[in-house]
Amino acid sequence: MRKESIQRAIFVICVIVAVLNQLLDEVAFIKYVLFAGSLFYLIFGWNFSLIKDGKFYLENEIVGFIYATVFFANFMDSAQMPMAKYLVYFGDLLAIGLMIYMIIKRKTVKRDMLIQSFVLFLVSPIPMWV
């Protein structure tokens, strides 16, 4: 239970920071918080039960990779790095794929992860709009 609440809190922080990152370009602290959040999901994504309860390490790491890709693409776009737009497009495709998978398997996946996949899908194209 404690790991789930830590994961939810970090997800909420990363989503808020991803939205603020595009609105407040000059604040470097926000960019580094987003970068730390993407590294967190990339390194520790396998440890959290992101899809189902149990020891599904590969599926959890894939979802952690998708989260990290979306947040890192947002970071790269705000830092105006080359090839950032392509990573944003790739993150959008991954977020759409995760959302479709969660909708198809909605009977077996965790309910809050279904909601997180919708929120990730809504956050992923923000760098293209701003």
C-alpha positions as CSV (number, residue, x, y, z in Angstrom):
1,M,0.0,0.0,0.0
2,R,2.8,2.4,0.8
3,K,4.5,1.8,-2.6
4,E,1.2,2.5,-4.4
5,S,0.7,5.9,-2.6
6,I,4.4,6.9,-3.4
7,Q,3.8,6.0,-7.0
8,R,0.5,8.0,-7.1
9,A,2.1,11.0,-5.5
10,I,5.1,11.0,-7.9
11,F,2.7,10.6,-10.8
12,V,0.6,13.6,-9.7
13,I,3.7,15.7,-9.1
14,C,5.1,14.8,-12.6
15,V,1.8,15.6,-14.3
16,I,1.5,19.0,-12.6
17,V,5.1,19.7,-13.4
18,A,4.7,18.6,-17.0
19,V,1.8,21.1,-17.5
20,L,3.7,23.9,-15.7
21,N,6.9,23.1,-17.6
22,Q,5.4,24.3,-20.8
23,L,3.8,27.3,-19.3
24,L,6.8,28.6,-17.4
25,D,9.7,28.1,-19.7
26,E,12.2,30.1,-17.7
27,V,11.9,28.1,-14.4
28,A,14.8,25.6,-14.5
29,F,13.7,23.9,-11.2
30,I,10.5,22.6,-12.8
31,K,12.5,21.1,-15.7
32,Y,14.8,19.2,-13.3
33,V,11.9,17.9,-11.2
34,L,10.4,16.5,-14.4
35,F,13.7,15.0,-15.4
36,A,14.0,13.4,-11.9
37,G,10.5,12.0,-12.3
38,S,11.3,10.4,-15.6
39,L,14.4,8.9,-14.2
40,F,12.4,7.6,-11.3
41,Y,10.0,5.7,-13.5
42,L,12.8,4.5,-15.8
43,I,14.9,3.1,-12.9
44,F,12.2,2.0,-10.4
45,G,9.2,1.2,-12.6
46,W,9.6,-2.5,-12.3
47,N,9.3,-2.3,-8.5
48,F,5.8,-0.8,-8.5
49,S,2.7,-2.7,-9.4
50,L,1.6,-0.5,-12.2
51,I,-0.7,-2.8,-14.1
52,K,-1.8,-5.6,-11.8
53,D,-1.1,-6.7,-8.2
54,G,1.6,-9.3,-8.1
55,K,5.1,-9.8,-9.5
56,F,4.7,-8.8,-13.1
57,Y,8.1,-7.1,-13.4
58,L,8.3,-7.0,-17.2
59,E,4.9,-5.4,-17.7
60,N,5.5,-2.9,-14.9
61,E,8.9,-1.9,-16.5
62,I,7.2,-1.4,-19.8
63,V,4.6,0.9,-18.3
64,G,7.4,2.7,-16.4
65,F,9.3,3.1,-19.7
66,I,6.2,4.7,-21.2
67,Y,5.8,7.1,-18.3
68,A,9.5,8.0,-18.5
69,T,9.3,8.5,-22.2
70,V,6.4,10.9,-22.0
71,F,7.9,12.9,-19.2
72,F,11.4,12.9,-20.7
73,A,10.0,14.1,-24.0
74,N,8.3,17.0,-22.2
75,F,11.7,17.8,-20.6
76,M,13.6,17.7,-23.8
77,D,11.0,19.9,-25.6
78,S,11.2,22.5,-22.9
79,A,15.0,22.5,-23.1
80,Q,14.8,22.9,-26.9
81,M,17.0,20.0,-27.6
82,P,17.2,18.6,-31.2
83,M,15.0,15.6,-32.0
84,A,12.7,16.5,-29.1
85,K,9.6,16.7,-31.4
86,Y,10.2,13.1,-32.6
87,L,10.4,11.9,-29.0
88,V,7.2,13.7,-28.2
89,Y,5.5,11.9,-31.2
90,F,6.9,8.6,-30.0
91,G,5.7,9.3,-26.4
92,D,2.2,10.1,-27.8
93,L,2.1,6.8,-29.6
94,L,3.2,4.9,-26.5
95,A,0.6,6.8,-24.4
96,I,-2.1,5.9,-26.9
97,G,-1.0,2.3,-27.0
98,L,-1.1,2.1,-23.2
99,M,-4.5,3.7,-23.0
100,I,-5.9,1.2,-25.6
101,Y,-4.3,-1.7,-23.7
102,M,-5.8,-0.5,-20.4
103,I,-9.3,-0.1,-22.0
104,I,-9.2,-3.6,-23.6
105,K,-8.0,-5.2,-20.3
106,R,-10.0,-3.0,-18.0
107,K,-11.4,-6.1,-16.1
108,T,-8.0,-7.3,-15.0
109,V,-6.0,-4.1,-14.6
110,K,-6.0,-1.8,-11.6
111,R,-8.7,0.9,-11.8
112,D,-6.4,3.8,-10.8
113,M,-3.9,2.7,-13.4
114,L,-6.7,3.0,-16.0
115,I,-7.3,6.6,-14.9
116,Q,-3.5,7.3,-14.9
117,S,-3.3,6.0,-18.5
118,F,-6.0,8.5,-19.5
119,V,-4.2,11.4,-17.7
120,L,-0.9,10.4,-19.4
121,F,-2.7,10.4,-22.8
122,L,-3.9,13.9,-22.1
123,V,-0.5,15.2,-20.9
124,S,1.6,13.7,-23.6
125,P,0.7,16.1,-26.5
126,I,1.0,19.3,-24.5
127,P,4.5,20.1,-25.9
128,M,2.9,20.0,-29.4
129,W,0.3,22.5,-28.5
130,V,2.4,25.1,-26.8
